[in-house]
Amino acid sequence: MSGTLLRLQVMEAPTGFVNEFVEFLRKYQVIGLAVAFIIGAAATKLVTATVNDLIMPIIAVIVPGGDWRASVLDIGPVQFMIGDFVGNLIDFAIVALVIFLIVKFIMQGDTTKKI
């Protein structure tokens, strides 16, 4: 009989914890953040592929040597990784533009908020 009481006590504690955890998920919208994170990771892959496969071949024509991301600017003993910086800058600009366009499209019907 004491084994049954112990089992009931053990089962009651997780129920309170589970309810508290579910409330935490709802209050701080953790599920929405997780979905946004996953979509963002997939969008990042898409943007990187767009930059690497569509935009950068055009830039590669301008930059001699073919591997433009490995382009280095030597100033004395210092080497600046210009190619890598430019690539990341273009990636960022495209991601920011895509996010802006998505938010603008979603907020289009909401006249109370301005972008």
C-alpha positions as CSV (number, residue, x, y, z in Angstrom):
1,M,0.0,0.0,0.0
2,S,2.8,2.4,0.7
3,G,4.2,1.6,-2.7
4,T,1.0,2.8,-4.2
5,L,1.1,6.0,-2.3
6,L,4.7,6.6,-3.3
7,R,3.7,6.0,-7.0
8,L,0.9,8.6,-6.7
9,Q,3.2,11.1,-5.1
10,V,5.8,10.6,-7.9
11,M,3.1,11.0,-10.6
12,E,1.7,14.2,-9.1
13,A,5.0,16.1,-9.1
14,P,5.6,15.8,-12.8
15,T,2.0,16.9,-13.6
16,G,2.7,20.2,-11.8
17,F,6.0,20.5,-13.5
18,V,4.5,19.7,-16.9
19,N,1.7,22.3,-16.4
20,E,4.3,24.9,-15.3
21,F,6.4,24.0,-18.4
22,V,3.5,24.3,-20.8
23,E,2.6,27.6,-19.2
24,F,6.1,28.8,-19.7
25,L,6.0,27.8,-23.4
26,R,2.7,29.7,-23.9
27,K,3.7,32.8,-21.9
28,Y,7.0,33.3,-23.7
29,Q,5.8,32.0,-27.1
30,V,8.7,29.5,-27.2
31,I,7.0,27.4,-29.8
32,G,6.7,30.3,-32.2
33,L,10.4,31.2,-31.6
34,A,11.4,27.6,-32.3
35,V,9.4,27.6,-35.6
36,A,10.9,31.0,-36.6
37,F,14.4,29.7,-35.8
38,I,13.9,26.6,-38.0
39,I,12.4,28.6,-40.8
40,G,15.3,31.1,-40.4
41,A,17.9,28.4,-40.7
42,A,16.3,27.0,-43.9
43,A,16.0,30.6,-45.3
44,T,19.7,31.1,-44.5
45,K,20.6,28.1,-46.6
46,L,18.4,29.3,-49.4
47,V,19.9,32.8,-49.3
48,T,23.5,31.4,-49.2
49,A,22.8,29.2,-52.2
50,T,21.3,32.2,-54.1
51,V,24.4,34.3,-53.3
52,N,26.9,31.5,-54.1
53,D,25.2,30.1,-57.1
54,L,23.6,33.1,-58.8
55,I,25.1,36.3,-57.7
56,M,28.7,35.4,-57.0
57,P,29.5,33.9,-60.4
58,I,28.8,37.4,-61.8
59,I,31.3,38.9,-59.2
60,A,33.8,36.1,-60.0
61,V,34.1,37.5,-63.5
62,I,35.2,40.8,-62.1
63,V,37.6,39.3,-59.5
64,P,40.4,37.4,-61.1
65,G,41.4,34.0,-59.9
66,G,38.0,32.4,-59.6
67,D,37.8,31.9,-55.8
68,W,36.6,35.4,-54.9
69,R,35.9,34.5,-51.3
70,A,39.6,33.8,-50.8
71,S,40.6,37.3,-52.1
72,V,43.0,39.0,-49.8
73,L,44.1,42.6,-49.6
74,D,47.8,42.8,-48.5
75,I,48.8,46.1,-46.8
76,G,52.2,45.6,-45.4
77,P,52.3,42.6,-43.1
78,V,48.5,42.7,-42.6
79,Q,46.2,40.6,-44.7
80,F,42.5,41.7,-45.0
81,M,40.1,38.9,-46.0
82,I,38.2,41.1,-48.4
83,G,36.5,38.3,-50.3
84,D,35.1,36.7,-47.2
85,F,33.9,40.0,-45.9
86,V,32.2,41.0,-49.1
87,G,30.5,37.5,-49.3
88,N,29.1,37.8,-45.8
89,L,28.0,41.4,-46.4
90,I,26.1,40.3,-49.5
91,D,24.6,37.4,-47.6
92,F,23.5,39.8,-44.8
93,A,22.0,42.3,-47.3
94,I,20.0,39.7,-49.0
95,V,18.7,38.2,-45.7
96,A,17.7,41.6,-44.5
97,L,15.9,42.4,-47.7
98,V,14.0,39.1,-47.7
99,I,13.0,39.6,-44.1
100,F,11.9,43.2,-44.8
101,L,9.8,42.1,-47.8
102,I,8.2,39.3,-45.8
103,V,7.3,41.6,-42.8
104,K,6.0,44.2,-45.2
105,F,3.8,41.6,-47.0
106,I,2.5,40.2,-43.7
107,M,1.8,43.7,-42.2
108,Q,0.1,44.9,-45.4
109,G,-3.4,44.2,-44.0
110,D,-2.7,45.7,-40.6
111,T,-3.2,49.4,-40.8
112,T,-2.3,50.1,-37.2
113,K,1.3,49.2,-37.5
114,K,4.0,50.9,-39.5
115,I,7.1,49.3,-40.9
